[in-house]
Amino acid sequence: MSRIGEQPIVVPAGVSVYVDADTVTVKGPKGELTQDLPGGISVAVDDGTVTVARADDERGSRSLHGLARSLVNNMVTGVSTGFQKDLEIVGTGYRAAAKGSNALELQLGYSHSITVEAPKGISFTLPRNTYIEIAGIDKQVVGQVAANIRSLRPPEPYKGKGVRYANEHVKRKAGKAGK
C-alpha cells in the first residue's frame, strides 16, 4: 500500500487545480504548471483537497501512485511558494557575476569564464559573489539547473574547492604525509 499516494493534498487559497483526462494543470500566484499523469492513475479535486487514486493493485500502478501524488503536490507548492536551491562557491578567485537579467558568468579556475543561461521560469540572485540562489516554480528544473552548475566544478576532497550546495558537507581527505 502506498503511504504517500493515499495522503490528500491541501490546496492553499489562490491556487486552482484542473484535471482534464490524463493532464493536471495547477495555476497560482507564481505561475502555471502542467503535468501528464501515468496510465492507471486518476486525480480528483474536492473542496480544496486533491486526492490521487490508482485503478488497480498491480505492481506498476502501486509504484506510480506515490510518484503521481508527489508530482501534483510539488506543482501546488511551486505555484504557491516556489522552490529555491542555494549554491556556494569555494576557492581563491572563484566567483560568480550576473550577466544580463537571466545569465551568470562563472570564474571557476579555468582559463576562461563560463556563462550559464537561465531556462524559462528560473531566476538567479547573487547576494554575494560566492553565493548563488536559484529560484523557480518547477522543483525538477530548479534542481537540475543547480546540479548542472555544480557539475561545472564539483567540490574536490583535498582543499574543498569548487561549487557545492549550501548545506552540503564535503568529506575531506588528508594530503601527502611528509617525511
C-alpha positions in Angstrom: 0.0 0.0 0.0 1.3 3.4 -0.9 1.6 5.6 2.2 2.5 8.7 0.2 -0.1 8.2 -2.5 -3.0 7.9 -0.1 -2.4 11.3 1.6 -4.7 14.1 0.3 -3.1 17.3 -0.9 -4.4 20.5 0.7 -4.8 23.3 -1.9 -4.0 26.8 -0.5 -6.1 29.8 -1.2 -5.3 31.4 -4.6 -4.3 28.1 -6.2 -6.6 26.2 -8.6 -6.3 22.7 -9.8 -7.8 21.5 -13.1 -8.0 17.9 -14.3 -8.5 17.1 -17.9 -8.3 13.3 -18.8 -4.7 12.4 -18.0 -3.4 16.0 -17.5 -3.3 18.1 -14.3 -3.0 21.8 -14.5 -2.2 23.9 -11.5 -2.5 27.7 -11.5 -1.4 30.0 -8.7 0.1 33.4 -7.9 3.6 32.5 -9.2 2.5 30.8 -12.5 1.1 27.7 -14.1 2.3 24.2 -14.3 1.0 21.2 -16.3 1.8 17.5 -15.8 0.7 14.4 -17.7 -0.3 11.5 -15.4 0.9 8.0 -15.9 -1.7 5.4 -17.0 -3.9 3.9 -14.3 -3.6 7.0 -12.1 -6.6 9.4 -11.6 -6.8 12.7 -9.8 -10.0 14.1 -8.1 -10.4 17.6 -6.8 -12.9 18.2 -3.9 -13.4 21.3 -1.8 -9.7 22.5 -1.6 -8.2 19.0 -1.5 -6.8 16.8 -4.2 -6.7 13.0 -4.0 -4.7 10.7 -6.2 -6.0 7.2 -6.8 -4.9 4.1 -8.7 -7.0 1.9 -10.9 -5.7 -1.5 -9.6 -3.1 -3.0 -7.3 -0.7 -4.1 -10.0 3.0 -3.5 -9.2 3.3 -0.8 -11.8 0.3 1.1 -10.6 1.5 0.9 -7.0 4.9 2.2 -7.9 3.4 5.2 -9.8 0.8 6.1 -7.2 3.2 7.9 -4.8 5.1 9.4 -7.7 2.0 11.0 -9.2 0.9 12.3 -5.8 4.4 13.8 -5.2 4.4 15.5 -8.6 1.0 17.1 -8.1 2.0 18.2 -4.5 5.2 19.8 -5.9 3.2 21.6 -8.5 0.8 23.0 -5.9 3.8 24.0 -3.7 5.7 25.5 -6.6 2.9 27.8 -7.8 2.1 29.0 -4.3 5.5 29.4 -2.7 8.1 28.3 -5.2 11.4 26.4 -4.8 14.9 27.5 -4.1 18.4 25.9 -4.2 21.4 27.7 -2.9 25.0 27.1 -4.1 28.3 28.2 -2.5 31.5 28.8 -4.5 34.6 27.9 -2.5 38.1 28.7 -3.8 40.5 31.5 -4.3 39.5 33.5 -7.3 36.3 31.5 -7.8 33.3 33.8 -8.2 30.0 34.5 -10.0 28.6 37.6 -11.6 25.3 38.4 -13.1 25.4 38.8 -16.8 22.3 40.5 -18.0 19.0 39.7 -16.4 19.0 35.9 -16.8 22.5 34.7 -17.0 25.5 34.0 -14.8 29.2 34.4 -15.6 31.3 32.0 -13.5 35.0 32.1 -12.9 35.9 28.6 -11.6 39.6 28.3 -12.0 39.6 27.6 -15.7 41.4 29.7 -18.3 38.0 31.0 -19.5 34.8 32.1 -17.9 31.7 30.0 -18.1 28.3 31.6 -19.0 25.1 29.8 -17.7 21.8 30.9 -19.2 18.7 30.6 -17.0 15.9 28.4 -18.5 12.4 29.8 -18.7 10.9 30.2 -15.2 14.3 30.2 -13.4 15.9 33.2 -11.8 19.3 33.7 -10.4 20.1 36.1 -7.5 23.6 36.8 -6.1 23.6 38.1 -2.5 27.4 38.0 -2.8 29.8 36.9 -5.5 30.4 33.4 -4.0 26.7 32.5 -3.3 24.1 31.7 -5.9 20.3 31.4 -5.2 18.4 29.6 -7.9 14.6 30.0 -7.7 11.6 28.9 -9.7 8.2 27.2 -9.6 9.2 23.8 -11.0 11.1 21.7 -8.5 12.7 19.4 -11.1 14.0 22.3 -13.2 15.4 24.2 -10.2 17.2 21.0 -9.0 18.5 20.2 -12.5 19.9 23.8 -13.0 21.6 23.6 -9.6 23.1 20.2 -10.4 24.3 21.5 -13.8 26.1 24.5 -12.3 27.6 22.2 -9.5 28.9 19.8 -12.2 31.0 22.6 -13.8 33.4 22.3 -10.8 32.3 19.8 -8.2 34.0 20.2 -4.8 37.3 18.3 -4.6 38.2 16.4 -1.4 41.6 17.8 -0.6 41.1 21.5 -0.3 37.3 21.6 -0.7 37.4 24.0 -3.7 34.5 24.0 -6.1 30.8 24.6 -6.3 28.7 23.0 -3.6 25.2 23.1 -2.3 24.8 25.4 0.7 24.1 22.6 3.1 26.5 20.1 1.6 29.3 18.6 3.7 32.4 17.8 1.7 34.3 14.9 3.2 38.0 16.0 3.3 40.9 13.7 2.7 44.4 14.0 4.2 47.1 15.2 1.8 50.5 13.6 1.4 52.3 12.6 4.5 55.5 14.5 4.9 58.8 12.8 5.8 
